[in-house]
Amino acid sequence: MKMEYKAKQIAELLKVLANEYRLLILCELIKEPKTVSSLGEKINGITQSALSQHLALMKAHGILGNSKAGQSVTYFITDDRVCEIIALLKEHYCDDGG
């Protein structure tokens, strides 16, 4: 794979990650898979609609996957690169206080 193609790929990934709410969502999901309502309880200042839009965008980019049980949808991180990025940021960015 050419370096230019790889650079373009990672730039696209970083554009998707470069949002405070998406980073907060990923900080929660790196701990364990969570339902939409559980994420909504953990992330202050976001509407259910906005949360769903962020989740859909990350799912469309292959960052997240989900599983459904009845009306409950549980999201989880599917991209190992994102797990590695969030793990690096976690000590400086994610709140481990609960």
N, CA, C and O atoms as a GROMACS GRO file, in nm:
protein
  392
    1MET      N    1   0.084  -0.118   0.000
    1MET     CA    2   0.000   0.000   0.000
    1MET      C    3   0.089   0.125   0.000
    1MET      O    4   0.184   0.134   0.078
    2LYS      N    5   0.059   0.218  -0.085
    2LYS     CA    6   0.139   0.339  -0.092
    2LYS      C    7   0.121   0.426   0.032
    2LYS      O    8   0.015   0.430   0.093
    3MET      N    9   0.229   0.496   0.067
    3MET     CA   10   0.224   0.583   0.183
    3MET      C   11   0.117   0.691   0.168
    3MET      O   12   0.052   0.727   0.267
    4GLU      N   13   0.098   0.744   0.048
    4GLU     CA   14  -0.003   0.849   0.026
    4GLU      C   15  -0.143   0.797   0.057
    4GLU      O   16  -0.224   0.867   0.117
    5TYR      N   17  -0.172   0.673   0.016
    5TYR     CA   18  -0.302   0.612   0.041
    5TYR      C   19  -0.322   0.592   0.190
    5TYR      O   20  -0.430   0.621   0.244
    6LYS      N   21  -0.219   0.542   0.258
    6LYS     CA   22  -0.228   0.522   0.403
    6LYS      C   23  -0.249   0.654   0.475
    6LYS      O   24  -0.328   0.662   0.569
    7ALA      N   25  -0.180   0.758   0.432
    7ALA     CA   26  -0.195   0.890   0.494
    7ALA      C   27  -0.338   0.941   0.476
    7ALA      O   28  -0.396   0.998   0.569
    8LYS      N   29  -0.394   0.920   0.358
    8LYS     CA   30  -0.531   0.962   0.334
    8LYS      C   31  -0.628   0.885   0.422
    8LYS      O   32  -0.722   0.943   0.477
    9GLN      N   33  -0.606   0.755   0.436
    9GLN     CA   34  -0.691   0.671   0.520
    9GLN      C   35  -0.690   0.718   0.666
    9GLN      O   36  -0.795   0.733   0.728
   10ILE      N   37  -0.571   0.742   0.719
   10ILE     CA   38  -0.561   0.781   0.860
   10ILE      C   39  -0.616   0.922   0.880
   10ILE      O   40  -0.673   0.951   0.985
   11ALA      N   41  -0.599   1.010   0.782
   11ALA     CA   42  -0.656   1.145   0.792
   11ALA      C   43  -0.808   1.137   0.799
   11ALA      O   44  -0.870   1.211   0.876
   12GLU      N   45  -0.868   1.050   0.719
   12GLU     CA   46  -1.014   1.032   0.724
   12GLU      C   47  -1.058   0.979   0.860
   12GLU      O   48  -1.157   1.026   0.916
   13LEU      N   49  -0.985   0.884   0.912
   13LEU     CA   50  -1.017   0.829   1.044
   13LEU      C   51  -1.007   0.938   1.151
   13LEU      O   52  -1.095   0.949   1.237
   14LEU      N   53  -0.901   1.016   1.147
   14LEU     CA   54  -0.883   1.121   1.247
   14LEU      C   55  -0.989   1.230   1.236
   14LEU      O   56  -1.028   1.288   1.337
   15LYS      N   57  -1.038   1.258   1.115
   15LYS     CA   58  -1.148   1.354   1.098
   15LYS      C   59  -1.272   1.306   1.172
   15LYS      O   60  -1.341   1.384   1.237
   16VAL      N   61  -1.301   1.177   1.160
   16VAL     CA   62  -1.418   1.121   1.229
   16VAL      C   63  -1.400   1.128   1.380
   16VAL      O   64  -1.495   1.156   1.454
   17LEU      N   65  -1.278   1.104   1.427
   17LEU     CA   66  -1.252   1.104   1.571
   17LEU      C   67  -1.245   1.245   1.630
   17LEU      O   68  -1.261   1.262   1.751
   18ALA      N   69  -1.222   1.345   1.547
   18ALA     CA   70  -1.198   1.481   1.594
   18ALA      C   71  -1.328   1.553   1.632
   18ALA      O   72  -1.364   1.655   1.572
   19ASN      N   73  -1.396   1.499   1.732
   19ASN     CA   74  -1.519   1.558   1.782
   19ASN      C   75  -1.529   1.522   1.929
   19ASN      O   76  -1.511   1.406   1.966
   20GLU      N   77  -1.558   1.620   2.014
   20GLU     CA   78  -1.556   1.593   2.158
   20GLU      C   79  -1.656   1.486   2.199
   20GLU      O   80  -1.626   1.404   2.286
   21TYR      N   81  -1.775   1.485   2.138
   21TYR     CA   82  -1.875   1.386   2.176
   21TYR      C   83  -1.837   1.246   2.127
   21TYR      O   84  -1.859   1.148   2.197
   22ARG      N   85  -1.781   1.238   2.008
   22ARG     CA   86  -1.739   1.107   1.959
   22ARG      C   87  -1.624   1.052   2.045
   22ARG      O   88  -1.618   0.932   2.070
   23LEU      N   89  -1.535   1.139   2.089
   23LEU     CA   90  -1.428   1.093   2.179
   23LEU      C   91  -1.486   1.046   2.312
   23LEU      O   92  -1.441   0.946   2.367
   24LEU      N   93  -1.584   1.118   2.365
   24LEU     CA   94  -1.648   1.076   2.491
   24LEU      C   95  -1.718   0.941   2.473
   24LEU      O   96  -1.711   0.855   2.560
   25ILE      N   97  -1.786   0.925   2.362
   25ILE     CA   98  -1.853   0.797   2.332
   25ILE      C   99  -1.749   0.685   2.330
   25ILE      O  100  -1.770   0.580   2.391
   26LEU      N  101  -1.639   0.706   2.260
   26LEU     CA  102  -1.535   0.604   2.250
   26LEU      C  103  -1.469   0.576   2.384
   26LEU      O  104  -1.432   0.462   2.413
   27CYS      N  105  -1.454   0.680   2.467
   27CYS     CA  106  -1.397   0.659   2.602
   27CYS      C  107  -1.487   0.567   2.683
   27CYS      O  108  -1.438   0.487   2.763
   28GLU      N  109  -1.617   0.578   2.664
   28GLU     CA  110  -1.711   0.489   2.733
   28GLU      C  111  -1.708   0.349   2.673
   28GLU      O  112  -1.707   0.250   2.746
   29LEU      N  113  -1.706   0.341   2.541
   29LEU     CA  114  -1.713   0.211   2.475
   29LEU      C  115  -1.584   0.130   2.486
   29LEU      O  116  -1.586   0.008   2.472
   30ILE      N  117  -1.471   0.197   2.512
   30ILE     CA  118  -1.346   0.121   2.528
   30ILE      C  119  -1.350   0.042   2.659
   30ILE      O  120  -1.282  -0.060   2.672
   31LYS      N  121  -1.429   0.089   2.756
   31LYS     CA  122  -1.443   0.017   2.883
   31LYS      C  123  -1.523  -0.111   2.863
   31LYS      O  124  -1.484  -0.218   2.910
   32GLU      N  125  -1.637  -0.099   2.791
   32GLU     CA  126  -1.725  -0.213   2.765
   32GLU      C  127  -1.833  -0.169   2.668
   32GLU      O  128  -1.863  -0.050   2.658
   33PRO      N  129  -1.892  -0.264   2.596
   33PRO     CA  130  -2.005  -0.229   2.509
   33PRO      C  131  -2.118  -0.168   2.592
   33PRO      O  132  -2.140  -0.206   2.707
   34LYS      N  133  -2.190  -0.073   2.531
   34LYS     CA  134  -2.297  -0.004   2.604
   34LYS      C  135  -2.416   0.019   2.513
   34LYS      O  136  -2.403   0.030   2.391
   35THR      N  137  -2.533   0.026   2.575
   35THR     CA  138  -2.654   0.059   2.501
   35THR      C  139  -2.659   0.209   2.478
   35THR      O  140  -2.586   0.286   2.542
   36VAL      N  141  -2.745   0.251   2.386
   36VAL     CA  142  -2.761   0.393   2.356
   36VAL      C  143  -2.806   0.468   2.482
   36VAL      O  144  -2.754   0.575   2.513
   37SER      N  145  -2.901   0.411   2.555
   37SER     CA  146  -2.950   0.480   2.675
   37SER      C  147  -2.842   0.490   2.782
   37SER      O  148  -2.833   0.590   2.853
   38SER      N  149  -2.760   0.386   2.795
   38SER     CA  150  -2.649   0.388   2.890
   38SER      C  151  -2.548   0.496   2.853
   38SER      O  152  -2.498   0.567   2.940
   39LEU      N  153  -2.518   0.507   2.724
   39LEU     CA  154  -2.426   0.613   2.678
   39LEU      C  155  -2.486   0.750   2.706
   39LEU      O  156  -2.415   0.841   2.749
   40GLY      N  157  -2.616   0.766   2.682
   40GLY     CA  158  -2.683   0.893   2.707
   40GLY      C  159  -2.674   0.936   2.852
   40GLY      O  160  -2.664   1.055   2.881
   41GLU      N  161  -2.677   0.839   2.944
   41GLU     CA  162  -2.665   0.869   3.087
   41GLU      C  163  -2.524   0.911   3.124
   41GLU      O  164  -2.505   0.991   3.216
   42LYS      N  165  -2.425   0.859   3.054
   42LYS     CA  166  -2.284   0.886   3.087
   42LYS      C  167  -2.232   1.016   3.025
   42LYS      O  168  -2.139   1.076   3.079
   43ILE      N  169  -2.291   1.058   2.914
   43ILE     CA  170  -2.238   1.174   2.842
   43ILE      C  171  -2.332   1.292   2.859
   43ILE      O  172  -2.444   1.291   2.808
   44ASN      N  173  -2.285   1.392   2.930
   44ASN     CA  174  -2.366   1.511   2.958
   44ASN      C  175  -2.373   1.603   2.836
   44ASN      O  176  -2.278   1.612   2.758
   45GLY      N  177  -2.486   1.670   2.821
   45GLY     CA  178  -2.498   1.775   2.721
   45GLY      C  179  -2.522   1.727   2.580
   45GLY      O  180  -2.503   1.803   2.485
   46ILE      N  181  -2.565   1.602   2.563
   46ILE     CA  182  -2.593   1.552   2.428
   46ILE      C  183  -2.736   1.499   2.424
   46ILE      O  184  -2.780   1.430   2.516
   47THR      N  185  -2.806   1.533   2.319
   47THR     CA  186  -2.943   1.483   2.303
   47THR      C  187  -2.939   1.340   2.249
   47THR      O  188  -2.839   1.297   2.193
   48GLN      N  189  -3.047   1.270   2.267
   48GLN     CA  190  -3.058   1.133   2.216
   48GLN      C  191  -3.040   1.132   2.064
   48GLN      O  192  -2.975   1.043   2.009
   49SER      N  193  -3.096   1.232   1.998
   49SER     CA  194  -3.086   1.243   1.852
   49SER      C  195  -2.941   1.264   1.808
   49SER      O  196  -2.894   1.197   1.716
   50ALA      N  197  -2.871   1.356   1.874
   50ALA     CA  198  -2.730   1.382   1.840
   50ALA      C  199  -2.644   1.259   1.868
   50ALA      O  200  -2.554   1.226   1.790
   51LEU      N  201  -2.670   1.192   1.980
   51LEU     CA  202  -2.597   1.071   2.014
   51LEU      C  203  -2.615   0.966   1.905
   51LEU      O  204  -2.518   0.904   1.861
   52SER      N  205  -2.738   0.947   1.863
   52SER     CA  206  -2.766   0.849   1.757
   52SER      C  207  -2.695   0.885   1.627
   52SER      O  208  -2.648   0.796   1.556
   53GLN      N  209  -2.688   1.014   1.595
   53GLN     CA  210  -2.618   1.057   1.474
   53GLN      C  211  -2.468   1.027   1.481
   53GLN      O  212  -2.409   0.981   1.384
   54HIS      N  213  -2.408   1.054   1.597
   54HIS     CA  214  -2.265   1.025   1.615
   54HIS      C  215  -2.239   0.875   1.604
   54HIS      O  216  -2.142   0.833   1.539
   55LEU      N  217  -2.324   0.794   1.666
   55LEU     CA  218  -2.308   0.649   1.660
   55LEU      C  219  -2.322   0.599   1.517
   55LEU      O  220  -2.245   0.514   1.472
   56ALA      N  221  -2.421   0.652   1.445
   56ALA     CA  222  -2.442   0.611   1.305
   56ALA      C  223  -2.323   0.648   1.218
   56ALA      O  224  -2.284   0.570   1.131
   57LEU      N  225  -2.265   0.765   1.239
   57LEU     CA  226  -2.150   0.808   1.161
   57LEU      C  227  -2.031   0.715   1.186
   57LEU      O  228  -1.963   0.673   1.092
   58MET      N  229  -2.006   0.684   1.312
   58MET     CA  230  -1.892   0.598   1.344
   58MET      C  231  -1.917   0.455   1.295
   58MET      O  232  -1.823   0.386   1.255
   59LYS      N  233  -2.041   0.411   1.297
   59LYS     CA  234  -2.074   0.279   1.243
   59LYS      C  235  -2.052   0.278   1.091
   59LYS      O  236  -1.997   0.182   1.038
   60ALA      N  237  -2.093   0.384   1.023
   60ALA     CA  238  -2.077   0.393   0.877
   60ALA      C  239  -1.930   0.392   0.837
   60ALA      O  240  -1.896   0.347   0.728
   61HIS      N  241  -1.842   0.442   0.925
   61HIS     CA  242  -1.698   0.443   0.896
   61HIS      C  243  -1.627   0.317   0.946
   61HIS      O  244  -1.505   0.308   0.941
   62GLY      N  245  -1.703   0.220   0.994
   62GLY     CA  246  -1.644   0.093   1.037
   62GLY      C  247  -1.576   0.098   1.172
   62GLY      O  248  -1.500   0.007   1.206
   63ILE      N  249  -1.601   0.204   1.249
   63ILE     CA  250  -1.539   0.217   1.381
   63ILE      C  251  -1.618   0.140   1.486
   63ILE      O  252  -1.561   0.081   1.577
   64LEU      N  253  -1.750   0.140   1.472
   64LEU     CA  254  -1.839   0.074   1.567
   64LEU      C  255  -1.919  -0.036   1.500
   64LEU      O  256  -1.942  -0.034   1.379
   65GLY      N  257  -1.961  -0.130   1.581
   65GLY     CA  258  -2.059  -0.230   1.542
   65GLY      C  259  -2.169  -0.227   1.646
   65GLY      O  260  -2.156  -0.161   1.749
   66ASN      N  261  -2.277  -0.298   1.619
   66ASN     CA  262  -2.383  -0.303   1.720
   66ASN      C  263  -2.453  -0.437   1.716
   66ASN      O  264  -2.444  -0.512   1.618
   67SER      N  265  -2.522  -0.466   1.824
   67SER     CA  266  -2.606  -0.585   1.832
   67SER      C  267  -2.738  -0.542   1.891
   67SER      O  268  -2.744  -0.453   1.976
   68LYS      N  269  -2.845  -0.607   1.845
   68LYS     CA  270  -2.979  -0.571   1.890
   68LYS      C  271  -3.039  -0.685   1.969
   68LYS      O  272  -3.026  -0.802   1.934
   69ALA      N  273  -3.106  -0.648   2.078
   69ALA     CA  274  -3.183  -0.744   2.158
   69ALA      C  275  -3.316  -0.675   2.187
   69ALA      O  276  -3.324  -0.591   2.276
   70GLY      N  277  -3.418  -0.712   2.112
   70GLY     CA  278  -3.546  -0.642   2.124
   70GLY      C  279  -3.529  -0.500   2.073
   70GLY      O  280  -3.483  -0.478   1.961
   71GLN      N  281  -3.568  -0.404   2.156
   71GLN     CA  282  -3.552  -0.264   2.118
   71GLN      C  283  -3.420  -0.204   2.164
   71GLN      O  284  -3.388  -0.090   2.132
   72SER      N  285  -3.344  -0.282   2.238
   72SER     CA  286  -3.216  -0.234   2.291
   72SER      C  287  -3.104  -0.258   2.190
   72SER      O  288  -3.089  -0.368   2.138
   73VAL      N  289  -3.025  -0.153   2.163
   73VAL     CA  290  -2.911  -0.163   2.072
   73VAL      C  291  -2.783  -0.137   2.153
   73VAL      O  292  -2.769  -0.034   2.219
   74THR      N  293  -2.692  -0.231   2.147
   74THR     CA  294  -2.564  -0.220   2.217
   74THR      C  295  -2.454  -0.195   2.116
   74THR      O  296  -2.443  -0.266   2.016
   75TYR      N  297  -2.372  -0.093   2.143
   75TYR     CA  298  -2.262  -0.056   2.053
   75TYR      C  299  -2.129  -0.100   2.112
   75TYR      O  300  -2.112  -0.107   2.234
   76PHE      N  301  -2.034  -0.130   2.022
   76PHE     CA  302  -1.900  -0.169   2.062
   76PHE      C  303  -1.802  -0.124   1.954
   76PHE      O  304  -1.840  -0.106   1.838
   77ILE      N  305  -1.675  -0.108   1.992
   77ILE     CA  306  -1.570  -0.066   1.898
   77ILE      C  307  -1.524  -0.188   1.819
   77ILE      O  308  -1.493  -0.292   1.877
   78THR      N  309  -1.519  -0.174   1.686
   78THR     CA  310  -1.476  -0.285   1.600
   78THR      C  311  -1.339  -0.261   1.536
   78THR      O  312  -1.280  -0.354   1.481
   79ASP      N  313  -1.289  -0.139   1.544
   79ASP     CA  314  -1.162  -0.105   1.477
   79ASP      C  315  -1.050  -0.104   1.580
   79ASP      O  316  -1.046  -0.018   1.669
   80ASP      N  317  -0.957  -0.198   1.567
   80ASP     CA  318  -0.847  -0.208   1.663
   80ASP      C  319  -0.760  -0.083   1.665
   80ASP      O  320  -0.705  -0.047   1.769
   81ARG      N  321  -0.748  -0.016   1.549
   81ARG     CA  322  -0.669   0.108   1.545
   81ARG      C  323  -0.730   0.212   1.638
   81ARG      O  324  -0.658   0.284   1.708
   82VAL      N  325  -0.862   0.219   1.639
   82VAL     CA  326  -0.931   0.316   1.725
   82VAL      C  327  -0.909   0.280   1.872
   82VAL      O  328  -0.887   0.368   1.955
   83CYS      N  329  -0.914   0.152   1.904
   83CYS     CA  330  -0.886   0.109   2.042
   83CYS      C  331  -0.746   0.155   2.085
   83CYS      O  332  -0.728   0.202   2.197
   84GLU      N  333  -0.649   0.140   1.995
   84GLU     CA  334  -0.512   0.181   2.027
   84GLU      C  335  -0.503   0.332   2.045
   84GLU      O  336  -0.436   0.380   2.137
   85ILE      N  337  -0.569   0.409   1.959
   85ILE     CA  338  -0.567   0.555   1.969
   85ILE      C  339  -0.632   0.600   2.099
   85ILE      O  340  -0.577   0.684   2.170
   86ILE      N  341  -0.749   0.544   2.130
   86ILE     CA  342  -0.820   0.583   2.253
   86ILE      C  343  -0.740   0.542   2.376
   86ILE      O  344  -0.736   0.616   2.475
   87ALA      N  345  -0.677   0.425   2.372
   87ALA     CA  346  -0.594   0.382   2.484
   87ALA      C  347  -0.481   0.483   2.510
   87ALA      O  348  -0.449   0.513   2.625
   88LEU      N  349  -0.422   0.534   2.402
   88LEU     CA  350  -0.316   0.635   2.417
   88LEU      C  351  -0.371   0.765   2.475
   88LEU      O  352  -0.308   0.828   2.560
   89LEU      N  353  -0.489   0.806   2.429
   89LEU     CA  354  -0.549   0.930   2.476
   89LEU      C  355  -0.609   0.918   2.616
   89LEU      O  356  -0.620   1.017   2.688
   90LYS      N  357  -0.647   0.798   2.652
   90LYS     CA  358  -0.723   0.774   2.775
   90LYS      C  359  -0.659   0.836   2.900
   90LYS      O  360  -0.727   0.898   2.981
   91GLU      N  361  -0.530   0.818   2.915
   91GLU     CA  362  -0.465   0.869   3.035
   91GLU      C  363  -0.467   1.022   3.043
   91GLU      O  364  -0.458   1.079   3.152
   92HIS      N  365  -0.480   1.089   2.929
   92HIS     CA  366  -0.482   1.235   2.927
   92HIS      C  367  -0.621   1.292   2.910
   92HIS      O  368  -0.646   1.407   2.949
   93TYR      N  369  -0.713   1.214   2.853
   93TYR     CA  370  -0.841   1.270   2.811
   93TYR      C  371  -0.961   1.209   2.881
   93TYR      O  372  -1.045   1.283   2.933
   94CYS      N  373  -0.973   1.078   2.884
   94CYS     CA  374  -1.093   1.014   2.937
   94CYS      C  375  -1.098   1.023   3.089
   94CYS      O  376  -0.997   1.011   3.158
   95ASP      N  377  -1.217   1.046   3.138
   95ASP     CA  378  -1.240   1.053   3.283
   95ASP      C  379  -1.260   0.913   3.336
   95ASP      O  380  -1.358   0.846   3.301
   96ASP      N  381  -1.169   0.867   3.420
   96ASP     CA  382  -1.183   0.734   3.478
   96ASP      C  383  -1.258   0.737   3.610
   96ASP      O  384  -1.270   0.635   3.677
   97GLY      N  385  -1.309   0.852   3.646
   97GLY     CA  386  -1.375   0.866   3.776
   97GLY      C  387  -1.515   0.810   3.784
   97GLY      O  388  -1.588   0.844   3.877
   98GLY      N  389  -1.555   0.727   3.691
   98GLY     CA  390  -1.687   0.666   3.707
   98GLY      C  391  -1.750   0.654   3.580
   98GLY      O  392  -1.862   0.605   3.571
   0.00000   0.00000   0.00000
